[in-house]
Amino acid sequence: MTNIEFTRELIKGRIAETIFEQMFRESGRFTILRSGYEYTLPELAQYQHLVEIKAVIANIRNAPDFVLISQDKTEVYLVEVKFCTRRDSKKIKEIVDQTLKIWNPSWLFVASPDGFFFEPCNDVSMKNGEIGQLYPKWVESNIQVEYLKILKQFEPRTSEIWS
């Protein structure tokens, strides 16, 4: 992957993560913690050439992007966030199955121009990559509509689908 391709993928991923974080924060129902590799252990990246560190980095690199904690502190959700221009059930199934190998239970959030989707990875896997819409019990519909408008402003015009 070239530096330009890497940067493009990074930007798409960050757009989806920012929308997820801001939308859930606005809902007022959760404390949102970033947990992805780039946020929790950036210092380790400089040591990735060391054999002893490689296994640790591999585990952390596959960590879900966020932790949601309910305001009453009774529920915790590990959430992987993805952006896609078109939802592809086969690709979604690959993502959830890979996530579940290390992080079970976990959830998948997909930001797409046709809406926001959010379900437990186990459910998505059992449904062969079909993922349900983000329900208003998580984030109210009016908030979703506003954030979907923002997402569409950044919709990639390339053939690349996933980040």
N, CA, C and O of each residue as an XYZ file, in Angstrom:
652
protein
N       0.849     -1.171      0.000
C       0.000      0.000      0.000
C       0.902      1.243      0.000
O       1.839      1.336      0.792
N       0.616      2.174     -0.875
C       1.406      3.402     -0.937
C       1.015      4.325      0.211
O      -0.002      4.113      0.872
N       1.816      5.330      0.438
C       1.506      6.310      1.478
C       0.183      7.019      1.190
O      -0.585      7.298      2.110
N      -0.079      7.303     -0.057
C      -1.338      7.967     -0.427
C      -2.529      7.060     -0.135
O      -3.525      7.506      0.435
N      -2.432      5.796     -0.520
C      -3.516      4.843     -0.245
C      -3.730      4.673      1.254
O      -4.866      4.642      1.728
N      -2.627      4.563      2.001
C      -2.721      4.436      3.453
C      -3.417      5.654      4.046
O      -4.288      5.520      4.907
N      -3.031      6.842      3.585
C      -3.623      8.077      4.094
C      -5.109      8.146      3.769
O      -5.905      8.569      4.609
N      -5.493      7.738      2.570
C      -6.898      7.736      2.171
C      -7.710      6.821      3.096
O      -8.782      7.199      3.569
N      -7.193      5.625      3.346
C      -7.877      4.676      4.228
C      -7.963      5.217      5.658
O      -8.985      5.066      6.327
N      -6.901      5.837      6.108
C      -6.860      6.419      7.448
C      -7.923      7.507      7.598
O      -8.623      7.563      8.610
N      -8.038      8.357      6.600
C      -9.023      9.446      6.641
C     -10.447      8.895      6.672
O     -11.274      9.354      7.459
N     -10.735      7.909      5.817
C     -12.083      7.325      5.813
C     -12.411      6.707      7.168
O     -13.515      6.878      7.684
N     -11.457      5.994      7.736
C     -11.672      5.391      9.046
C     -11.900      6.428     10.124
O     -12.764      6.263     10.986
N     -11.127      7.492     10.075
C     -11.272      8.545     11.086
C     -12.603      9.271     10.966
O     -13.185      9.676     11.972
N     -13.090      9.439      9.733
C     -14.409     10.049      9.543
C     -15.471      9.203     10.237
O     -16.292      9.727     10.990
N     -15.455      7.903      9.987
C     -16.448      7.010     10.604
C     -16.315      7.030     12.121
O     -17.321      7.077     12.828
N     -15.083      6.996     12.629
C     -14.870      7.015     14.081
C     -15.350      8.321     14.696
O     -15.968      8.315     15.760
N     -15.074      9.430     14.042
C     -15.498     10.731     14.572
C     -17.020     10.830     14.596
O     -17.599     11.304     15.573
N     -17.657     10.390     13.536
C     -19.124     10.416     13.498
C     -19.697      9.521     14.590
O     -20.610      9.927     15.310
N     -19.168      8.308     14.718
C     -19.627      7.405     15.776
C     -19.485      8.070     17.143
O     -20.438      8.127     17.919
N     -18.290      8.568     17.424
C     -18.019      9.153     18.740
C     -18.926     10.344     19.024
O     -19.515     10.427     20.101
N     -19.042     11.251     18.086
C     -19.849     12.454     18.315
C     -21.337     12.125     18.407
O     -22.052     12.702     19.227
N     -21.799     11.208     17.577
C     -23.208     10.847     17.580
C     -23.595     10.179     18.907
O     -24.622     10.516     19.497
N     -22.776      9.239     19.370
C     -23.081      8.571     20.643
C     -22.903      9.527     21.823
O     -23.640      9.442     22.806
N     -21.935     10.429     21.732
C     -21.755     11.419     22.789
C     -22.995     12.320     22.873
O     -23.485     12.624     23.960
N     -23.488     12.739     21.708
C     -24.673     13.603     21.681
C     -25.907     12.896     22.226
O     -26.797     13.545     22.775
N     -25.973     11.586     22.082
C     -27.131     10.845     22.603
C     -27.207     10.968     24.126
O     -28.288     10.861     24.705
N     -26.062     11.192     24.773
C     -26.025     11.362     26.221
C     -26.224     10.087     27.019
O     -26.418     10.145     28.233
N     -26.182      8.938     26.360
C     -26.469      7.671     27.034
C     -25.230      6.889     27.440
O     -25.317      5.910     28.181
N     -24.070      7.331     26.947
C     -22.854      6.550     27.170
C     -21.644      7.427     27.448
O     -21.574      8.584     27.035
N     -20.700      6.840     28.157
C     -19.353      7.374     28.220
C     -18.613      6.666     27.092
O     -18.703      5.446     26.958
N     -17.881      7.428     26.281
C     -17.207      6.864     25.119
C     -15.705      6.932     25.347
O     -15.152      8.002     25.601
N     -15.046      5.770     25.251
C     -13.598      5.695     25.391
C     -13.006      5.166     24.099
O     -13.484      4.167     23.563
N     -11.983      5.815     23.598
C     -11.268      5.298     22.430
C     -10.375      4.161     22.907
O      -9.719      4.272     23.943
N     -10.351      3.070     22.153
C      -9.517      1.948     22.588
C      -8.649      1.380     21.474
O      -7.915      0.420     21.704
N      -8.713      1.937     20.295
C      -7.927      1.414     19.183
C      -6.436      1.601     19.389
O      -5.999      2.435     20.182
N      -5.683      0.827     18.675
C      -4.221      0.803     18.736
C      -3.608      2.200     18.638
O      -2.724      2.553     19.417
N      -4.085      2.988     17.676
C      -3.479      4.293     17.447
C      -3.690      5.271     18.595
O      -3.020      6.301     18.668
N      -4.620      4.949     19.492
C      -4.893      5.842     20.608
C      -4.341      5.327     21.932
O      -3.973      6.119     22.800
N      -4.282      4.027     22.092
C      -3.894      3.484     23.388
C      -2.402      3.255     23.543
O      -1.853      3.455     24.626
N      -1.748      2.843     22.483
C      -0.322      2.538     22.615
C       0.508      3.028     21.431
O       1.231      2.237     20.824
N       0.422      4.296     21.093
C       1.187      4.769     19.935
C       2.691      4.644     20.131
O       3.438      4.539     19.158
N       3.127      4.655     21.354
C       4.558      4.521     21.619
C       5.108      3.171     21.175
O       6.273      3.072     20.790
N       4.281      2.136     21.227
C       4.752      0.805     20.828
C       5.078      0.711     19.345
O       5.872     -0.139     18.942
N       4.488      1.560     18.536
C       4.699      1.485     17.094
C       6.181      1.579     16.731
O       6.625      0.940     15.776
N       6.931      2.352     17.468
C       8.358      2.504     17.154
C       9.163      1.249     17.468
O      10.310      1.126     17.039
N       8.572      0.316     18.214
C       9.284     -0.906     18.589
C       8.749     -2.147     17.877
O       9.087     -3.270     18.251
N       7.918     -1.951     16.856
C       7.271     -3.099     16.230
C       8.239     -4.045     15.534
O       7.847     -5.150     15.161
N       9.479     -3.646     15.352
C      10.477     -4.536     14.750
C      11.020     -5.557     15.752
O      11.672     -6.521     15.351
N      10.764     -5.362     17.036
C      11.247     -6.291     18.056
C      10.310     -7.485     18.166
O       9.094     -7.326     18.272
N      10.880     -8.665     18.138
C      10.096     -9.902     18.173
C       9.212     -9.964     19.413
O       8.054    -10.371     19.320
N       9.732     -9.571     20.561
C       8.969     -9.661     21.819
C       7.724     -8.780     21.801
O       6.728     -9.089     22.455
N       7.782     -7.705     21.066
C       6.683     -6.747     21.050
C       5.638     -7.110     19.985
O       4.488     -6.682     20.086
N       6.014     -7.874     18.991
C       5.114     -8.153     17.863
C       3.786     -8.774     18.286
O       2.735     -8.376     17.783
N       3.816     -9.739     19.197
C       2.572    -10.385     19.633
C       1.683     -9.401     20.378
O       0.466     -9.396     20.191
N       2.279     -8.574     21.214
C       1.514     -7.571     21.956
C       0.875     -6.590     20.980
O      -0.309     -6.270     21.089
N       1.663     -6.122     20.038
C       1.159     -5.160     19.062
C       0.046     -5.783     18.222
O      -0.959     -5.125     17.952
N       0.205     -7.023     17.810
C      -0.814     -7.688     16.997
C      -2.141     -7.755     17.740
O      -3.197     -7.524     17.151
N      -2.093     -8.067     19.014
C      -3.309     -8.130     19.820
C      -3.954     -6.757     19.948
O      -5.164     -6.609     19.777
N      -3.142     -5.764     20.248
C      -3.670     -4.412     20.430
C      -4.135     -3.828     19.101
O      -5.133     -3.110     19.049
N      -3.415     -4.136     18.036
C      -3.780     -3.621     16.708
C      -5.188     -4.071     16.325
O      -5.891     -3.365     15.602
N      -5.595     -5.227     16.802
C      -6.920     -5.762     16.487
C      -7.979     -5.370     17.510
O      -9.109     -5.854     17.445
N      -7.630     -4.508     18.444
C      -8.597     -4.081     19.464
C      -9.707     -3.256     18.820
O      -9.448     -2.468     17.911
N     -10.935     -3.435     19.286
C     -12.026     -2.588     18.794
C     -11.711     -1.110     19.035
O     -10.907     -0.765     19.901
N     -12.355     -0.254     18.257
C     -12.044      1.170     18.272
C     -12.541      1.910     19.508
O     -11.928      2.888     19.935
N     -13.651      1.447     20.085
C     -14.258      2.166     21.201
C     -14.785      1.226     22.275
O     -15.057      0.050     22.035
N     -14.918      1.789     23.459
C     -15.631      1.147     24.554
C     -16.768      2.098     24.912
O     -16.538      3.277     25.180
N     -17.981      1.585     24.914
C     -19.152      2.350     25.364
C     -19.516      1.860     26.756
O     -19.625      0.656     26.988
N     -19.700      2.782     27.669
C     -20.115      2.445     29.027
C     -21.427      3.179     29.290
O     -21.503      4.401     29.160
N     -22.451      2.424     29.658
C     -23.748      3.052     29.922
C     -23.617      4.030     31.088
O     -22.781      3.850     31.973
N     -24.445      5.053     31.075
C     -24.365      6.087     32.117
C     -24.570      5.519     33.519
O     -24.011      6.039     34.485
N     -25.369      4.453     33.639
C     -25.572      3.854     34.961
C     -24.485      2.831     35.308
O     -24.543      2.188     36.356
N     -23.496      2.686     34.421
C     -22.314      1.822     34.635
C     -22.658      0.330     34.734
O     -21.906     -0.437     35.334
N     -23.786     -0.081     34.150
C     -24.168     -1.502     34.220
C     -23.874     -2.268     32.937
O     -23.932     -3.497     32.918
N     -23.555     -1.538     31.853
C     -23.305     -2.196     30.580
C     -22.045     -1.622     29.928
O     -21.789     -0.419     29.981
N     -21.267     -2.518     29.309
C     -20.061     -2.125     28.594
C     -20.072     -2.817     27.236
O     -20.368     -4.008     27.140
N     -19.747     -2.066     26.191
C     -19.746     -2.595     24.840
C     -18.411     -2.269     24.169
O     -17.970     -1.120     24.194
N     -17.765     -3.276     23.567
C     -16.579     -3.072     22.747
C     -17.070     -2.925     21.315
O     -17.802     -3.781     20.819
N     -16.672     -1.845     20.648
C     -17.239     -1.538     19.334
C     -16.150     -1.333     18.283
O     -15.256     -0.502     18.443
N     -16.247     -2.101     17.218
C     -15.409     -1.915     16.028
C     -16.194     -1.010     15.088
O     -17.385     -1.229     14.868
N     -15.533      0.009     14.528
C     -16.188      0.983     13.658
C     -15.612      0.864     12.251
O     -14.396      0.817     12.070
N     -16.498      0.816     11.255
C     -16.083      0.727      9.854
C     -16.881      1.697      9.010
O     -18.042      1.990      9.296
N     -16.244      2.184      7.974
C     -16.901      3.009      6.966
C     -16.982      2.197      5.684
O     -16.011      1.543      5.304
N     -18.110      2.228      5.025
C     -18.195      1.583      3.712
C     -19.103      2.399      2.807
O     -20.101      2.970      3.246
N     -18.734      2.438      1.535
C     -19.593      3.133      0.576
C     -20.757      2.248      0.165
O     -21.845      2.732     -0.148
N     -20.509      0.937      0.170
C     -21.558     -0.060     -0.094
C     -21.386     -1.182      0.922
O     -20.280     -1.684      1.127
N     -22.489     -1.570      1.553
C     -22.398     -2.690      2.491
C     -22.271     -3.993      1.719
O     -23.034     -4.253      0.789
N     -21.320     -4.790      2.104
C     -21.045     -6.071      1.467
C     -21.085     -7.133      2.560
O     -20.200     -7.184      3.414
N     -22.113     -7.980      2.534
C     -22.304     -8.981      3.593
C     -21.100     -9.896      3.760
O     -20.747    -10.255      4.883
N     -20.478    -10.270      2.672
C     -19.312    -11.156      2.752
C     -18.173    -10.466      3.503
O     -17.547    -11.069      4.374
N     -17.908     -9.214      3.168
C     -16.838     -8.467      3.841
C     -17.191     -8.212      5.307
O     -16.328     -8.310      6.179
N     -18.443     -7.887      5.577
C     -18.876     -7.669      6.949
C     -18.693     -8.946      7.767
O     -18.233     -8.891      8.907
N     -19.046    -10.085      7.194
C     -18.863    -11.366      7.895
C     -17.385    -11.594      8.205
O     -17.050    -12.032      9.306
N     -16.509    -11.310      7.268
C     -15.067    -11.452      7.512
C     -14.620    -10.563      8.670
O     -13.843    -10.991      9.524
N     -15.105     -9.348      8.696
C     -14.721     -8.396      9.755
C     -15.189     -8.897     11.117
O     -14.407     -8.917     12.067
N     -16.447     -9.298     11.223
C     -16.949     -9.731     12.533
C     -16.289    -11.031     12.982
O     -15.988    -11.197     14.164
N     -16.064    -11.946     12.056
C     -15.417    -13.202     12.440
C     -13.991    -12.960     12.920
O     -13.547    -13.586     13.882
N     -13.278    -12.068     12.267
C     -11.913    -11.724     12.697
C     -11.951    -11.051     14.066
O     -11.140    -11.368     14.936
N     -12.876    -10.137     14.258
C     -13.000     -9.434     15.538
C     -13.314    -10.413     16.655
O     -12.750    -10.317     17.745
N     -14.211    -11.355     16.391
C     -14.626    -12.313     17.416
C     -13.523    -13.284     17.827
O     -13.581    -13.854     18.916
N     -12.532    -13.477     16.984
C     -11.430    -14.368     17.349
C     -10.699    -13.872     18.591
O     -10.176    -14.670     19.369
N     -10.663    -12.565     18.774
C      -9.930    -11.986     19.896
C     -10.860    -11.284     20.887
O     -10.632    -11.339     22.095
N     -11.904    -10.626     20.382
C     -12.759     -9.791     21.219
C     -14.194    -10.287     21.173
O     -14.969     -9.903     20.298
N     -14.535    -11.139     22.121
C     -15.874    -11.698     22.183
C     -16.373    -11.568     23.613
O     -15.775    -12.137     24.526
N     -17.444    -10.841     23.824
C     -18.354    -10.241     22.854
C     -17.842     -8.875     22.371
O     -17.066     -8.205     23.052
N     -18.295     -8.497     21.198
C     -18.004     -7.183     20.643
C     -19.132     -6.816     19.683
O     -19.966     -7.648     19.325
N     -19.133     -5.558     19.281
C     -20.179     -5.026     18.412
C     -19.536     -4.416     17.177
O     -18.365     -4.037     17.199
N     -20.313     -4.321     16.092
C     -19.854     -3.659     14.879
C     -20.773     -2.494     14.566
O     -21.997     -2.626     14.565
N     -20.153     -1.340     14.298
C     -20.864     -0.147     13.829
C     -20.381      0.120     12.416
O     -19.178      0.234     12.179
N     -21.313      0.222     11.477
C     -20.977      0.539     10.092
C     -21.623      1.870      9.731
O     -22.831      2.060      9.872
N     -20.776      2.789      9.260
C     -21.252      4.068      8.738
C     -21.247      3.958      7.223
O     -20.222      3.641      6.619
N     -22.390      4.219      6.616
C     -22.545      4.070      5.176
C     -23.477      5.171      4.676
O     -24.327      5.637      5.434
N     -23.341      5.596      3.430
C     -24.253      6.621      2.911
C     -25.722      6.230      2.991
O     -26.594      7.097      2.928
N     -26.011      4.935      3.128
C     -27.414      4.531      3.259
C     -27.848      4.377      4.709
O     -28.935      3.865      4.977
N     -27.014      4.813      5.648
C     -27.415      4.817      7.049
C     -26.335      4.289      7.979
O     -25.201      4.029      7.579
N     -26.733      4.144      9.228
C     -25.849      3.623     10.269
C     -26.382      2.269     10.719
O     -27.590      2.069     10.846
N     -25.459      1.347     10.956
C     -25.807     -0.024     11.275
C     -25.014     -0.445     12.497
O     -23.847     -0.083     12.642
N     -25.665     -1.230     13.402
C     -25.029     -1.518     14.686
C     -25.648     -2.766     15.292
O     -26.844     -2.805     15.580
N     -24.820     -3.785     15.483
C     -25.289     -5.029     16.095
C     -24.118     -5.763     16.722
O     -22.958     -5.489     16.414
N     -24.441     -6.716     17.621
C     -23.376     -7.568     18.165
C     -22.723     -8.379     17.047
O     -23.409     -8.881     16.157
N     -21.419     -8.502     17.094
C     -20.692     -9.275     16.076
C     -21.207    -10.708     15.986
O     -21.294    -11.261     14.890
N     -21.550    -11.318     17.120
C     -22.077    -12.689     17.102
C     -23.354    -12.786     16.266
O     -23.523    -13.730     15.494
N     -24.245    -11.820     16.419
C     -25.490    -11.823     15.651
C     -25.216    -11.640     14.162
O     -25.798    -12.331     13.326
N     -24.330    -10.707     13.839
C     -23.996    -10.433     12.437
C     -23.362    -11.666     11.799
O     -23.652    -11.992     10.648
N     -22.510    -12.341     12.538
C     -21.868    -13.549     12.023
C     -22.906    -14.639     11.747
O     -22.859    -15.299     10.709
N     -23.840    -14.823     12.681
C     -24.876    -15.853     12.499
C     -25.788    -15.543     11.313
O     -26.370    -16.448     10.715
N     -25.909    -14.247     10.976
C     -26.742    -13.832      9.845
C     -25.907    -13.654      8.573
O     -26.326    -12.974      7.636
N     -24.723    -14.272      8.551
C     -23.844    -14.240      7.374
C     -23.521    -12.832      6.886
O     -23.499    -12.569      5.684
N     -23.274    -11.936      7.829
C     -22.829    -10.593      7.472
C     -23.924     -9.564      7.303
O     -23.641     -8.401      7.017
N     -25.153     -9.966      7.474
C     -26.250     -8.992      7.431
C     -26.255     -8.256      8.764
O     -26.208     -8.878      9.824
N     -26.312     -6.936      8.705
C     -26.269     -6.129      9.925
C     -27.479     -5.202      9.964
O     -27.842     -4.589      8.960
N     -28.094     -5.111     11.135
C     -29.287     -4.292     11.292
C     -28.974     -2.826     11.507
O     -27.864     -2.459     11.891
N     -29.965     -2.003     11.256
C     -29.816     -0.559     11.417
C     -29.612     -0.187     12.881
O     -29.998     -0.922     13.790
N     -29.001      0.961     13.081
C     -28.823      1.537     14.408
C     -30.193      2.014     14.899
O     -30.807      2.900     14.304
N     -30.655      1.411     15.988
C     -31.980      1.753     16.507
C     -31.960      3.049     17.303
O     -30.941      3.410     17.892
N     -33.094      3.751     17.318
C     -33.188      4.995     18.089
C     -32.959      4.812     19.595
O     -32.686      5.790     20.290
N     -33.064      3.581     20.114
C     -32.783      3.379     21.542
C     -31.301      3.650     21.840
O     -30.937      3.938     22.980
N     -30.448      3.555     20.806
C     -29.020      3.857     20.962
C     -28.744      5.334     20.706
O     -28.124      6.020     21.518
N     -29.223      5.806     19.550
C     -29.067      7.221     19.156
C     -30.363      7.619     18.461
O     -30.799      6.958     17.519
N     -30.976      8.705     18.932
C     -32.262      9.139     18.386
C     -32.174      9.369     16.882
O     -31.127      9.749     16.358
N     -33.286      9.133     16.200
C     -33.356      9.242     14.744
C     -32.967     10.627     14.241
O     -32.265     10.744     13.236
N     -33.412     11.674     14.925
C     -33.093     13.028     14.464
C     -31.586     13.293     14.514
O     -31.056     14.002     13.659
N     -30.897     12.734     15.502
C     -29.443     12.876     15.590
C     -28.793     12.101     14.442
O     -27.856     12.590     13.810
N     -29.290     10.901     14.177
C     -28.744     10.099     13.081
C     -28.882     10.814     11.736
O     -27.965     10.782     10.915
N     -30.018     11.452     11.514
C     -30.250     12.159     10.256
C     -29.202     13.255     10.060
O     -28.658     13.408      8.966
N     -28.923     14.007     11.104
C     -27.949     15.094     11.007
C     -26.536     14.570     10.746
O     -25.798     15.157      9.956
N     -26.161     13.492     11.390
C     -24.825     12.934     11.191
C     -24.696     12.227      9.849
O     -23.604     12.160      9.285
N     -25.792     11.704      9.339
C     -25.759     11.108      8.004
C     -25.501     12.192      6.951
O     -24.800     11.950      5.968
N     -26.057     13.363      7.154
C     -25.783     14.481      6.240
C     -24.290     14.806      6.231
O     -23.709     15.053      5.175
N     -23.685     14.803      7.394
C     -22.241     15.065      7.484
C     -21.462     13.970      6.766
O     -20.565     14.259      5.975
N     -21.804     12.714      7.040
C     -21.105     11.592      6.408
C     -21.156     11.701      4.890
O     -20.149     11.475      4.218
N     -22.301     12.042      4.354
C     -22.458     12.111      2.901
C     -21.582     13.199      2.284
O     -21.230     13.111      1.108
N     -21.231     14.211      3.052
C     -20.332     15.246      2.538
C     -18.935     14.696      2.276
O     -18.194     15.240      1.458
N     -18.577     13.619      2.970
C     -17.239     13.050      2.851
C     -17.226     11.725      2.094
O     -16.204     11.039      2.059
N     -18.337     11.369      1.500
C     -18.445     10.089      0.793
C     -17.343      9.992     -0.265
O     -17.229     10.857     -1.133
N     -16.542      8.940     -0.184
C     -15.467      8.797     -1.167
C     -16.018      8.551     -2.561
O     -17.050      7.900     -2.728
N     -15.342      9.062     -3.527
C     -15.749      8.900     -4.920
C     -14.870      7.879     -5.630
O     -14.796      7.859     -6.859
N     -14.207      7.036     -4.851
C     -13.295      6.058     -5.441
C     -13.936      4.684     -5.419
O     -15.034      4.511     -4.890
N     -13.260      3.725     -5.985
C     -13.755      2.361     -6.009
C     -13.491      1.640     -4.693
O     -13.992      0.534     -4.493
N     -12.721      2.236     -3.796
C     -12.429      1.579     -2.536
C     -13.649      1.621     -1.635
O     -14.322      2.646     -1.527
N     -13.922      0.513     -1.000
C     -15.156      0.372     -0.243
C     -14.925      0.454      1.256
O     -15.735      1.063      1.954
N     -13.865     -0.127      1.777
C     -13.711     -0.289      3.215
C     -12.520      0.445      3.767
O     -11.538      0.709      3.074
N     -12.638      0.767      5.040
C     -11.498      1.282      5.791
C     -11.479      0.620      7.142
O     -10.599      0.902      7.955
